[in-house]
C-alpha cells in the first residue's frame, strides 16, 4: 500500500467530497489508470502524448465514474519519454507549462509519480506545489524518507522554490505491532505536524479494489481503508481552508498596516499645512 494506492483513493475521496480533481498517471506502469478501470483502448491519448506535444491536457483527460474526477492515463510508452526528452530545452518544466493552462479548472491536481527519481519524477515535482509522502510503517521506510526529504530540498533550491512537503501519510498501519508504534513515534518526533493525523490501516479491501478497477472508497465504502482515505481527504481540505484563512488574515493585517501608515503620514503633514495656512491668513 503505497503511492499509487494513496493517489487513486485520495483523488476519489476528494471528488466525493465535492472537489474538482484531476489525477495524472505519471508512472509508465499505468497502475493508477488500471485502478480506475481505464482500459487500454481508452488510453489512446495519454500523458506521453502531452509530453510529446501531440496532445493537449484537455484532450488526454478521461472522465471517471465519480463526478468531478478526471484522469490522464499512462501506458508503457511513457518510459520512452525519459530518453526522447533528454535533450529537450527546459525539459524539467514540460509538465508544469502544460498544466498551467488547466490549474484554474481544478481544486486539486494529483500526480502519481514513478518510484525512481528520473526525468518524469522531476517533472512531477517541478509542476507540484507540495508533496505527499506515503510511508509504510517499516524500518527501511525511515531511511527512504530521509533521502526523499533531501531530494525535495535540492529541487526547491534549483528548480521549484515553492515546493513544500504537504505531509507524511503512514500506511500499512497496525497498532498491534511494536514496530508500527516505534516508526510512528520516530516520524512524528522528526516531522511534527507535517505527519497527517489520519493513518491508513492494513486492510484487505484496499488491496482487492484495484483488481476490480475501482478505488476502495467506491469498492467498499464501509471498509476501514475507505474510511481512512475519506478522513485524509477532509484533513487535507481542512489544511487548505486554514491556509486560505491565514492568507486572508495576513492580507487584512497588511491592509490595516498600510491604512495606519497612511494615517500617520497624513498626521505628520497636517501641522505643516496648518502653519502654512495660518501664515497665509496672517499675510
C-alpha positions in Angstrom: 0.0 0.0 0.0 1.9 3.0 -1.3 2.0 5.9 -3.6 -0.4 4.7 -6.3 -3.0 3.3 -3.9 -2.9 6.6 -2.0 -3.1 8.7 -5.1 -6.1 6.8 -6.5 -8.0 6.8 -3.3 -7.2 10.3 -2.2 -8.3 11.6 -5.6 -11.5 9.7 -5.4 -12.2 10.8 -1.8 -11.6 14.5 -2.6 -14.0 14.2 -5.6 -16.6 12.5 -3.4 -16.2 15.5 -1.0 -17.2 17.8 -3.9 -13.8 18.9 -5.1 -12.8 19.2 -8.8 -9.9 16.7 -9.2 -7.5 15.7 -11.9 -5.3 12.7 -11.4 -2.3 12.4 -13.6 -0.8 8.9 -14.0 2.9 9.7 -14.5 4.1 6.1 -13.9 4.8 4.1 -17.1 3.3 1.0 -15.3 -0.1 2.8 -15.6 -1.3 1.3 -12.3 -3.3 4.4 -11.4 -5.1 4.1 -14.7 -5.9 0.5 -14.0 -7.1 1.4 -10.5 -9.9 3.4 -12.2 -10.7 0.7 -14.7 -9.3 2.6 -17.7 -8.9 0.1 -20.5 -6.0 0.0 -22.9 -8.5 1.0 -25.7 -9.4 4.2 -23.7 -5.7 5.1 -23.4 -5.5 6.4 -27.0 -4.3 9.9 -25.8 -2.1 9.6 -22.7 0.3 11.7 -20.7 3.0 10.6 -23.1 1.3 12.5 -25.9 1.1 15.5 -23.7 4.9 15.4 -23.2 5.5 14.8 -26.9 3.3 17.8 -27.7 1.0 15.6 -29.7 -2.0 16.2 -27.4 -3.2 18.9 -25.0 -4.0 18.2 -21.4 -7.8 18.5 -22.0 -7.6 16.0 -24.9 -6.0 13.4 -22.7 -8.4 13.7 -19.8 -10.9 10.9 -19.2 -13.9 11.2 -17.0 -14.3 8.6 -14.3 -17.5 7.2 -12.7 -17.0 9.7 -9.9 -18.4 13.1 -10.8 -15.8 15.8 -10.7 -12.9 13.4 -11.1 -10.9 13.0 -14.3 -7.7 11.1 -15.1 -4.9 11.4 -17.6 -3.8 7.8 -18.2 -0.4 6.3 -18.9 0.9 3.4 -20.9 4.3 1.8 -21.1 5.1 4.2 -24.0 5.8 6.8 -21.3 9.0 5.0 -20.4 10.4 6.2 -23.7 9.9 9.8 -22.7 12.9 9.7 -20.4 15.2 9.2 -23.5 13.3 11.2 -26.1 13.1 14.3 -23.9 16.7 14.1 -22.5 17.9 16.9 -24.9 14.7 19.0 -24.9 15.0 22.6 -23.8 13.7 23.2 -20.2 12.8 19.5 -20.1 12.2 19.6 -16.3 9.4 22.2 -16.8 7.4 20.5 -19.6 4.6 19.2 -17.4 4.4 22.4 -15.4 4.0 24.5 -18.5 1.4 22.1 -19.9 -0.7 22.2 -16.7 -0.6 26.0 -16.2 -3.5 26.3 -18.7 -5.6 24.0 -16.6 -4.9 24.9 -13.0 -7.9 27.1 -12.6 -10.2 24.3 -13.7 -9.4 22.1 -10.7 -9.3 22.3 -6.9 -6.7 19.6 -6.7 -4.3 18.1 -9.3 -2.7 14.9 -8.0 0.3 13.4 -9.8 1.2 9.8 -9.3 5.0 9.8 -9.9 7.2 6.9 -10.8 9.1 5.2 -7.9 12.5 6.3 -9.1 14.0 9.8 -9.5 14.2 10.3 -13.2 13.0 13.0 -15.7 9.4 12.1 -15.2 9.5 12.4 -11.4 11.4 15.7 -11.8 8.7 17.0 -14.0 6.1 15.9 -11.4 7.9 17.6 -8.6 8.6 20.8 -10.6 4.9 21.0 -11.5 3.7 20.4 -8.0 3.0 22.9 -5.2 3.5 20.2 -2.5 4.4 16.6 -1.9 2.5 13.9 -0.1 4.8 11.1 1.1 3.0 7.7 1.7 5.2 5.8 4.2 4.8 2.2 5.2 5.3 1.6 8.9 8.6 -0.3 8.4 12.2 0.3 9.4 13.6 0.8 5.9 10.9 3.4 5.1 12.6 5.7 7.6 15.8 5.7 5.6 13.8 6.3 2.4 12.1 9.3 3.9 15.4 10.9 4.7 16.6 10.5 1.1 13.3 11.9 -0.2 13.5 15.0 2.0 17.0 15.7 0.7 15.7 15.3 -2.9 12.8 17.8 -2.3 15.3 20.2 -0.7 17.5 20.0 -3.8 14.6 20.6 -6.2 13.4 23.5 -4.1 16.8 25.1 -4.3 17.4 24.5 -8.0 14.1 24.0 -9.9 10.9 24.8 -7.8 11.5 27.2 -5.0 7.8 27.0 -3.8 7.8 23.2 -3.4 6.7 22.1 0.1 6.2 18.8 2.0 2.4 18.7 2.3 2.6 15.7 4.7 3.7 12.2 5.5 1.0 9.6 5.3 1.5 6.5 7.5 0.2 3.4 5.6 0.0 -0.3 6.4 -0.6 0.9 10.0 -1.2 -1.8 12.6 -1.0 -0.5 16.2 -0.7 -4.1 17.5 2.9 -4.2 16.3 5.6 -2.6 18.3 7.5 -1.7 15.1 4.5 0.3 13.9 4.4 2.3 17.1 8.2 2.9 17.1 8.1 4.1 13.4 5.2 6.4 14.1 6.9 7.8 17.2 10.1 8.5 15.3 8.4 10.1 12.3 6.1 12.3 14.4 9.1 13.4 16.6 11.1 14.3 13.5 8.4 15.8 11.2 6.0 17.2 13.8 2.7 18.4 12.3 3.9 17.5 8.8 2.7 14.0 9.6 -1.0 13.6 8.9 -3.2 12.9 11.9 -5.0 10.2 9.9 -3.3 6.9 9.1 -4.2 4.2 6.7 -4.5 0.8 8.3 -3.7 -2.6 6.9 -6.9 -3.6 5.1 -7.5 -6.4 2.6 -10.3 -4.4 0.9 -7.8 -1.7 -0.1 -5.6 -4.4 -1.8 -8.6 -6.0 -3.5 -10.1 -2.9 -5.0 -7.6 -2.3 -7.9 -8.4 -5.8 -9.4 -12.0 -4.6 -9.8 -10.9 -1.3 -11.4 -12.2 0.8 -8.5 -10.8 2.8 -5.7 -11.7 1.3 -2.3 -13.9 4.3 -1.4 -16.2 3.0 -4.2 -15.4 -0.7 -4.0 -16.3 -1.0 -0.3 -17.3 2.3 1.3 -17.8 0.7 4.7 -14.2 -0.7 5.0 -11.6 0.7 7.3 -9.4 1.6 4.4 -12.2 3.6 2.7 -12.9 5.5 5.9 -9.2 6.3 6.4 -8.9 7.9 2.9 -12.1 9.8 3.3 -10.8 11.2 6.6 -7.5 12.0 4.9 -9.3 14.0 2.2 -11.2 16.0 4.9 -7.9 16.7 6.7 -6.2 18.0 3.6 -9.2 20.1 2.7 -9.2 21.5 6.2 -5.5 22.4 5.9 -6.1 24.2 2.7 -9.1 26.1 4.2 -6.9 27.1 7.1 -4.1 28.2 4.8 -6.6 30.4 2.9 -7.9 31.9 6.1 -4.4 32.6 7.3 -3.6 34.3 3.9 -6.8 36.4 4.2 -6.0 37.4 7.7 -2.4 38.4 6.6 -3.8 40.5 3.8 -6.2 42.1 6.2 -3.3 42.9 8.6 -1.2 44.2 5.8 -4.1 46.4 4.7 -4.6 47.7 8.2 -0.9 48.4 8.5 -1.0 50.4 5.2 -4.0 52.4 6.4 -2.3 53.1 9.7 0.9 54.2 7.9 -1.1 56.5 5.6 -2.9 58.0 8.6 0.4 58.6 10.4 1.8 60.2 7.3 -1.2 62.5 7.0 -1.0 63.4 10.6 2.6 64.4 10.2 1.7 66.6 7.2 -1.2 68.3 8.9 0.7 70.7 11.2 2.8 71.9 8.4 -0.2 72.5 6.2 -2.0 74.3 9.0 1.0 76.5 9.7 1.2 77.5 6.0 -2.5 78.2 6.0 -2.1 80.4 9.1 0.8 82.3 7.6 -1.3 83.0 4.5 -4.1 84.3 6.7 -1.7 86.5 8.6 -0.3 87.9 5.4 
